[in-house]
Amino acid sequence: MVDVWLPYGSTEVCLRVPTRNFIRTLGSEEARGVENPRAEIENAIKNPVGTRRLSELARPDMRVTIVVKNSTETDAQLNRMILEAVRKELAEACVESGNIKVLVAYDPMAPIRNVSVGAMATGDLLKGVDVMLHNPDGECCVEAGRTSSGRRLLLNRVFVEADLRVTVGFVELHPYAGYGGGREAILPGISDMGAIRSNLALAFNSKARMGVLDGNPVHEDMMEAARLVEIDFAVNVVRNSLGEVVGVFSGALDDSFRSGVKLLEDMYRVQVERKADIVFSSSGGTPHDKNLYRASIGVANTLDLLKRDGTLVLVAECLESYGDEAFYTAMRRFRRPESLEKDLKRNFTIGGYVAYRLMRAMKRVRMHLVSVLPDYYALEVFGFRTHRTVNEALRYALDEAGRNAKITAVTSGNTIVPLPPKEE
C-alpha cells in the first residue's frame, strides 16, 4: 500500500492506494514569502527591466495616472506600499501630489470594496493624491484606438490623457486569461463595458484556460488592447497561495508581466508522465476548500491528468457549504453547459463561469466528491457522487474503472498547471 496524505480543510486525510495501482503524487512547489515586502517592492521599482526608472521618466509638469487592481483588504495594503514607492520616485522628479491620480480598475471577477479604496489613500506620502473608481458603464471613456478586428477601444479618459501612465498588477493564476496581472489593468481594468463583454465572450474558447497564454484568445485580446495605449511603467507582484509576496517585477509592461509568469510557472507547472484512470484531487485544504465554489476552480486543469471517461474524486471539506450564490444558481437552473454559456454571454458572473467549467468536466469524466457538504447540494444540485471518506470513494472508483486502474493523487489541485505527457 501507498499512503497519500491529502490536505482537507485545516487537516489531512490518508488515502491508501494499492501499490500496483499507484502512479504518483503531484503538487505545486510554492515559493516562500519574502521577509520584507516593502523592501522588495522598493528595490524592484528602483531596478526596472526594459525601461528607465520612474524618476528618470517623469518631469515636474507631467500629469501622472496610476492604475491599480483592488478587491480585497490584502490587495489594498500591497497597493498602498506600491503607491508609496512610486510616489517616492515621482517626488525625486519633483512631481506634485496634485498631478497624480490613482484609478482603481474594474474587475468582473470581484466587487470593489470602498473601504479598501479608502485604505489605499492613507498616509503622508499619498496626501493630496486623488483616488477614483473606474466605472465601465459611465461616460468616462474615450477612444484610444481600434483593434485589428476594427473594434473601437474605449478607455478611461484620465488614463488616456495622462502624460505618464503607470499600471500595477498581481500576476496570479486566472481561470480564463491564463494569468492575471500586466495587461489586465487595461482590459478589463479601465475599458468600457462593450470591450469587457467582447473579451469575456472569448472565455468559452477551449484555449481560454488557467495557466495557458499561448493561443489563449482572452490573453491575446488583452495584450492587443494594452499595446494600443502606451504604458510607460508597470509594477507586477507575485504571491503564493497564502497571499505572501514572493516576487516583484517592474519596468516595461510585457517584460515585468512575463517575469512574473515565469516565477509562477516554476511554482505551479507539473509534468505529467502518463494519464490516469482515476485522479484524487485535493483542492489544497483551507482556504481553497472552504466551499465548493472555491474547490471547483481547479477542476478544469485537473482533467489534463485523466484519460477520457476517467474518474475524478474531488477532496474538499466545504465547511462553508457551496459558497458563491451565482455558482449555486447556475448549477440549479441549468443542466447543459451550452444553455449556461448562452446565459453567461448575456450576463457574465465568475460564479456562473466556474459552474460552466464544472458542467463541462462532468460531461467528460465521472465526478465524485469527498466533503461534509449535505447530499441535497452535492448530489441533487451539483451532480456529484458523494462520499464521506477518501477510502470509501476509492472503493467505488475502482469498481467503476476496474481493479487494475492507475491512480494519480494531487495535493494542490487549485494551484497546478499540468503539462501533458510528452508523446502528446
C-alpha positions as CSV (number, residue, x, y, z in Angstrom):
1,M,0.0,0.0,0.0
2,V,1.0,3.6,-0.6
3,D,-0.3,6.1,1.9
4,V,-1.0,9.5,0.4
5,W,-1.9,12.4,2.7
6,L,-4.3,14.9,1.1
7,P,-5.0,18.4,2.5
8,Y,-8.6,18.6,3.8
9,G,-9.7,21.8,5.5
10,S,-7.2,22.6,8.1
11,T,-6.0,18.9,8.4
12,E,-5.2,16.0,6.1
13,V,-6.8,12.7,5.2
14,C,-4.9,9.5,4.3
15,L,-5.7,7.8,1.0
16,R,-4.4,4.2,0.9
17,V,-3.7,3.1,-2.7
18,P,-2.6,-0.4,-3.6
19,T,1.0,-0.2,-4.9
20,R,0.1,-1.9,-8.3
21,N,-2.4,0.9,-9.0
22,F,-0.3,3.9,-7.9
23,I,1.3,6.3,-10.5
24,R,2.5,9.2,-8.4
25,T,1.6,12.2,-6.2
26,L,1.6,15.7,-7.8
27,G,1.6,19.1,-6.2
28,S,2.9,22.6,-6.6
29,E,6.3,23.8,-5.3
30,E,5.4,27.1,-3.8
31,A,8.0,29.7,-3.0
32,R,8.2,31.2,0.5
33,G,7.1,34.7,1.1
34,V,9.8,37.4,1.2
35,E,10.7,38.7,4.7
36,N,10.2,42.3,3.9
37,P,7.6,43.0,1.1
38,R,8.1,46.8,1.3
39,A,11.8,46.5,0.7
40,E,11.2,44.0,-2.1
41,I,8.8,46.5,-3.8
42,E,11.1,49.5,-3.4
43,N,14.1,47.5,-4.8
44,A,12.1,46.3,-7.8
45,I,10.9,49.8,-8.6
46,K,14.4,51.2,-8.4
47,N,15.7,48.4,-10.7
48,P,13.2,48.2,-13.6
49,V,13.6,45.9,-16.7
50,G,13.2,47.2,-20.2
51,T,12.8,50.9,-19.3
52,R,14.3,53.7,-17.3
53,R,13.5,54.4,-13.6
54,L,10.3,56.4,-13.0
55,S,12.3,59.2,-11.5
56,E,14.0,59.5,-14.9
57,L,10.8,59.2,-17.0
58,A,8.9,61.8,-15.0
59,R,9.0,65.6,-15.3
60,P,7.6,68.1,-12.8
61,D,4.8,69.3,-15.0
62,M,3.5,65.8,-16.0
63,R,0.0,64.5,-15.3
64,V,0.5,61.0,-13.9
65,T,-2.1,58.3,-13.7
66,I,-1.6,55.0,-11.9
67,V,-4.0,52.1,-12.4
68,V,-4.3,49.6,-9.5
69,K,-6.4,46.5,-9.0
70,N,-8.3,46.3,-5.8
71,S,-10.7,43.7,-4.5
72,T,-9.5,42.7,-1.0
73,E,-8.0,44.3,2.1
74,T,-4.7,42.5,1.4
75,D,-4.6,43.9,-2.1
76,A,-5.3,47.4,-0.7
77,Q,-2.3,47.1,1.7
78,L,0.0,46.0,-1.0
79,N,-1.3,48.7,-3.4
80,R,-0.5,51.3,-0.7
81,M,3.1,50.0,-0.4
82,I,3.5,50.1,-4.1
83,L,1.9,53.6,-4.4
84,E,4.2,54.9,-1.7
85,A,7.2,53.5,-3.5
86,V,6.0,55.0,-6.8
87,R,5.3,58.3,-5.0
88,K,8.9,58.5,-3.8
89,E,10.2,58.0,-7.3
90,L,7.9,60.8,-8.6
91,A,9.0,63.0,-5.8
92,E,12.6,62.7,-7.0
93,A,11.4,64.2,-10.3
94,C,9.5,67.0,-8.4
95,V,6.0,65.8,-9.4
96,E,3.4,67.3,-7.1
97,S,0.7,65.2,-5.5
98,G,-2.0,67.2,-7.2
99,N,-0.7,66.0,-10.6
100,I,-1.1,62.3,-9.6
101,K,-4.3,60.3,-10.0
102,V,-4.9,56.7,-9.0
103,L,-7.5,54.8,-11.0
104,V,-8.9,51.6,-9.3
105,A,-9.5,49.2,-12.1
106,Y,-12.8,47.3,-12.7
107,D,-12.6,43.6,-12.1
108,P,-15.5,41.4,-13.4
109,M,-14.4,38.6,-11.1
110,A,-14.7,40.6,-7.8
111,P,-16.7,43.6,-6.5
112,I,-14.8,46.7,-5.4
113,R,-14.9,47.5,-1.7
114,N,-15.0,51.2,-1.0
115,V,-13.3,50.6,2.4
116,S,-10.3,49.2,0.6
117,V,-10.2,52.1,-1.8
118,G,-10.0,54.5,1.2
119,A,-7.3,52.4,2.8
120,M,-5.0,53.0,-0.2
121,A,-5.0,56.7,0.1
122,T,-3.9,57.0,3.8
123,G,-0.5,58.2,5.0
124,D,1.5,61.3,4.5
125,L,3.2,60.1,1.3
126,L,-0.1,59.8,-0.5
127,K,-1.7,63.0,0.9
128,G,-3.3,65.0,-1.9
129,V,-3.3,62.1,-4.4
130,D,-6.8,61.7,-6.0
131,V,-8.1,58.1,-5.9
132,M,-11.1,57.3,-8.1
133,L,-13.0,54.2,-9.2
134,H,-13.3,53.3,-12.9
135,N,-16.9,52.9,-14.0
136,P,-17.2,50.9,-17.2
137,D,-20.8,51.8,-17.6
138,G,-20.2,55.5,-17.2
139,E,-19.3,58.3,-19.6
140,C,-15.6,58.4,-18.5
141,C,-14.2,56.6,-21.6
142,V,-12.7,58.0,-24.8
143,E,-11.4,56.2,-27.9
144,A,-7.8,55.0,-27.6
145,G,-7.6,53.3,-30.9
146,R,-9.0,50.4,-32.9
147,T,-8.2,46.7,-32.6
148,S,-7.3,44.5,-35.5
149,S,-10.9,43.5,-35.9
150,G,-11.9,47.2,-36.3
151,R,-13.5,47.5,-32.8
152,R,-13.2,50.8,-31.1
153,L,-11.3,50.6,-27.8
154,L,-12.7,53.0,-25.3
155,L,-10.6,53.6,-22.2
156,N,-10.8,55.8,-19.1
157,R,-10.2,59.4,-20.2
158,V,-8.0,60.2,-17.1
159,F,-5.5,57.4,-18.2
160,V,-5.6,58.2,-21.9
161,E,-4.9,61.9,-21.4
162,A,-2.2,61.4,-18.8
163,D,1.4,62.3,-19.7
164,L,2.9,59.4,-17.7
165,R,1.0,56.1,-17.4
166,V,1.7,53.5,-14.7
167,T,0.0,50.2,-14.1
168,V,0.1,47.9,-11.0
169,G,-1.0,44.3,-11.2
170,F,-0.9,41.0,-9.4
171,V,0.3,38.1,-11.5
172,E,-1.7,35.1,-10.5
173,L,-3.4,32.1,-11.9
174,H,-6.6,33.2,-13.8
175,P,-9.4,30.9,-14.7
176,Y,-9.7,32.0,-18.3
177,A,-7.0,34.6,-19.1
178,G,-4.2,32.2,-18.2
179,Y,-2.6,34.6,-15.7
180,G,-3.9,37.8,-14.1
181,G,-1.8,41.0,-14.0
182,G,0.1,43.0,-16.6
183,R,-2.3,43.8,-19.5
184,E,-5.3,43.1,-17.3
185,A,-5.0,46.7,-15.9
186,I,-6.2,47.9,-19.3
187,L,-8.7,45.2,-20.3
188,P,-10.9,44.8,-18.4
189,G,-9.4,47.2,-15.9
190,I,-10.1,50.7,-17.4
191,S,-12.1,49.6,-20.5
192,D,-15.8,50.3,-21.3
193,M,-18.4,47.6,-20.8
194,G,-18.6,46.9,-24.6
195,A,-14.9,45.9,-24.7
196,I,-15.2,43.9,-21.5
197,R,-18.2,41.9,-22.8
198,S,-16.4,41.2,-26.0
199,N,-13.4,39.9,-24.1
200,L,-15.5,37.8,-21.7
201,A,-17.2,36.1,-24.7
202,L,-13.8,34.7,-25.6
203,A,-13.6,32.9,-22.2
204,F,-15.7,30.0,-23.6
205,N,-12.9,29.1,-26.1
206,S,-11.2,25.8,-25.2
207,K,-7.8,27.5,-25.1
208,A,-9.0,30.1,-22.6
209,R,-7.6,28.3,-19.6
210,M,-5.8,28.7,-16.3
211,G,-2.1,28.8,-16.7
212,V,-2.2,29.0,-20.6
213,L,-1.1,32.0,-22.6
214,D,-0.1,30.6,-26.0
215,G,-3.2,30.6,-28.2
216,N,-5.4,31.9,-25.4
217,P,-7.8,34.4,-27.1
218,V,-8.7,36.2,-23.9
219,H,-5.0,36.9,-23.2
220,E,-4.3,37.9,-26.8
221,D,-7.3,40.3,-26.8
222,M,-6.0,41.9,-23.5
223,M,-2.5,42.2,-25.0
224,E,-3.8,43.9,-28.1
225,A,-5.7,46.4,-26.0
226,A,-2.6,47.1,-23.8
227,R,-0.4,47.8,-26.9
228,L,-2.9,50.3,-28.3
229,V,-2.1,52.7,-25.4
230,E,1.4,53.5,-24.4
231,I,2.2,52.3,-20.8
232,D,5.3,53.9,-19.5
233,F,5.9,51.8,-16.4
234,A,4.4,48.7,-14.9
235,V,4.7,47.0,-11.5
236,N,3.7,43.3,-11.2
237,V,3.6,41.4,-7.9
238,V,3.6,37.6,-7.5
239,R,2.2,36.0,-4.4
240,N,1.9,32.4,-3.2
241,S,-1.4,30.7,-2.3
242,L,-1.1,32.1,1.2
243,G,-1.1,35.6,-0.1
244,E,2.6,36.2,0.7
245,V,4.7,38.3,-1.7
246,V,7.3,36.0,-3.4
247,G,8.5,38.4,-6.1
248,V,8.1,41.9,-7.5
249,F,9.0,43.0,-11.1
250,S,8.9,46.4,-12.6
251,G,9.6,48.2,-15.9
252,A,8.2,47.6,-19.3
253,L,4.7,46.1,-19.2
254,D,5.4,42.9,-21.1
255,D,8.8,42.3,-19.5
256,S,7.6,42.7,-15.9
257,F,4.5,40.6,-16.6
258,R,6.4,37.8,-18.3
259,S,8.9,37.7,-15.4
260,G,6.0,37.2,-13.0
261,V,4.6,34.5,-15.2
262,K,7.9,32.7,-15.3
263,L,8.0,32.7,-11.5
264,L,4.5,31.3,-11.2
265,E,5.3,28.6,-13.8
266,D,8.3,27.5,-11.8
267,M,5.9,27.2,-8.8
268,Y,2.9,25.6,-10.4
269,R,3.7,23.7,-13.6
270,V,4.0,19.9,-13.3
271,Q,5.0,17.5,-16.0
272,V,2.5,14.6,-16.5
273,E,4.3,11.3,-17.3
274,R,1.1,9.4,-18.1
275,K,-2.6,9.9,-17.8
276,A,-4.5,8.1,-15.0
277,D,-7.8,6.2,-14.9
278,I,-8.6,7.8,-11.5
279,V,-7.4,11.1,-10.0
280,F,-7.8,12.0,-6.4
281,S,-7.5,15.8,-6.2
282,S,-7.4,17.8,-3.1
283,S,-8.0,21.5,-3.7
284,G,-5.2,22.2,-1.3
285,G,-7.0,22.5,2.0
286,T,-8.1,25.7,3.6
287,P,-8.8,28.3,2.2
288,H,-9.1,26.6,-1.2
289,D,-11.7,24.1,0.0
290,K,-13.7,26.3,2.4
291,N,-16.6,26.0,0.0
292,L,-17.5,24.1,-3.2
293,Y,-17.2,27.1,-5.4
294,R,-13.5,27.7,-4.3
295,A,-12.8,24.0,-4.5
296,S,-14.1,23.7,-8.1
297,I,-11.9,26.4,-9.6
298,G,-9.0,24.0,-10.4
299,V,-11.2,21.1,-11.7
300,A,-10.7,22.1,-15.4
301,N,-6.9,21.8,-15.1
302,T,-7.0,18.5,-13.2
303,L,-8.7,17.0,-16.2
304,D,-5.4,17.1,-18.0
305,L,-4.2,14.3,-15.7
306,L,-7.1,12.0,-16.6
307,K,-8.0,9.7,-19.5
308,R,-11.3,10.5,-21.2
309,D,-14.2,8.9,-19.3
310,G,-11.9,8.5,-16.3
311,T,-12.9,9.2,-12.7
312,L,-12.1,12.4,-10.8
313,V,-12.5,12.4,-7.0
314,L,-12.5,16.0,-5.6
315,V,-11.4,16.1,-2.0
316,A,-12.7,19.3,-0.4
317,E,-14.1,19.8,3.1
318,C,-16.6,22.6,2.2
319,L,-17.3,23.7,5.7
320,E,-18.9,26.9,4.3
321,S,-21.3,25.0,2.0
322,Y,-21.4,25.8,-1.7
323,G,-20.1,29.4,-1.4
324,D,-20.8,31.7,-4.3
325,E,-24.6,32.3,-4.9
326,A,-24.2,32.7,-8.7
327,F,-22.3,29.4,-8.8
328,Y,-25.2,27.7,-7.0
329,T,-27.9,29.3,-9.1
330,A,-26.2,28.3,-12.3
331,M,-25.9,24.7,-11.3
332,R,-29.5,24.6,-10.1
333,R,-31.1,26.3,-13.1
334,F,-29.1,24.7,-16.0
335,R,-28.4,21.1,-16.8
336,R,-26.5,21.7,-20.1
337,P,-23.3,23.8,-20.4
338,E,-24.4,25.1,-23.8
339,S,-27.5,26.7,-22.2
340,L,-25.5,28.2,-19.4
341,E,-23.0,29.6,-21.9
342,K,-25.7,31.5,-23.7
343,D,-26.9,32.9,-20.4
344,L,-23.4,33.9,-19.3
345,K,-22.7,35.7,-22.6
346,R,-25.7,38.0,-21.7
347,N,-24.9,38.3,-18.0
348,F,-21.4,37.1,-17.1
349,T,-20.5,36.2,-13.5
350,I,-17.4,34.4,-12.3
351,G,-19.5,32.1,-10.2
352,G,-21.6,31.1,-13.3
353,Y,-18.4,30.6,-15.3
354,V,-16.9,28.2,-12.7
355,A,-20.2,26.3,-12.8
356,Y,-19.9,26.2,-16.6
357,R,-16.4,24.7,-16.4
358,L,-17.7,22.2,-13.8
359,M,-20.6,21.1,-16.0
360,R,-18.1,20.7,-18.9
361,A,-15.9,18.5,-16.7
362,M,-18.9,16.3,-15.7
363,K,-19.7,15.7,-19.4
364,R,-16.2,14.3,-19.9
365,V,-15.4,12.3,-16.7
366,R,-17.2,10.7,-13.7
367,M,-17.1,13.1,-10.8
368,H,-17.1,12.1,-7.1
369,L,-16.9,14.4,-4.0
370,V,-15.5,13.8,-0.6
371,S,-16.7,16.5,1.7
372,V,-19.1,17.4,4.5
373,L,-21.5,19.1,2.1
374,P,-25.1,17.8,2.5
375,D,-26.2,15.4,-0.2
376,Y,-29.0,17.7,-1.2
377,Y,-26.4,20.2,-2.5
378,A,-23.6,17.8,-3.6
379,L,-25.8,15.2,-5.3
380,E,-29.1,16.8,-6.1
381,V,-27.9,20.3,-7.2
382,F,-24.3,19.8,-8.3
383,G,-24.5,16.2,-9.5
384,F,-21.5,14.6,-7.7
385,R,-21.4,11.1,-6.4
386,T,-20.8,11.7,-2.7
387,H,-18.6,10.0,-0.1
388,R,-17.6,10.9,3.5
389,T,-14.1,9.3,3.3
390,V,-11.5,9.1,0.6
391,N,-11.1,5.3,1.0
392,E,-14.8,4.8,0.6
393,A,-14.5,6.9,-2.6
394,L,-11.5,4.7,-3.7
395,R,-13.6,1.5,-3.5
396,Y,-16.3,3.0,-5.6
397,A,-13.8,4.4,-8.1
398,L,-12.1,1.1,-8.5
399,D,-15.4,-0.6,-9.1
400,E,-16.1,1.9,-11.9
401,A,-12.7,1.9,-13.5
402,G,-11.6,-1.7,-12.8
403,R,-9.2,-3.3,-10.3
404,N,-6.2,-2.5,-12.5
405,A,-6.9,1.2,-12.8
406,K,-4.0,3.5,-12.5
407,I,-4.3,6.3,-9.9
408,T,-2.7,9.8,-9.5
409,A,-3.1,11.8,-6.4
410,V,-2.9,15.6,-6.3
411,T,-2.2,17.6,-3.2
412,S,-2.9,21.1,-4.6
413,G,-5.5,20.9,-7.3
414,N,-6.3,24.7,-7.4
415,T,-2.7,25.6,-8.0
416,I,-1.2,23.2,-10.5
417,V,-0.8,23.6,-14.2
418,P,-0.3,20.2,-15.7
419,L,1.9,19.8,-18.8
420,P,0.6,16.8,-20.9
421,P,2.7,13.7,-21.5
422,K,5.5,14.5,-23.9
423,E,4.2,12.0,-26.5
424,E,1.1,14.1,-26.8
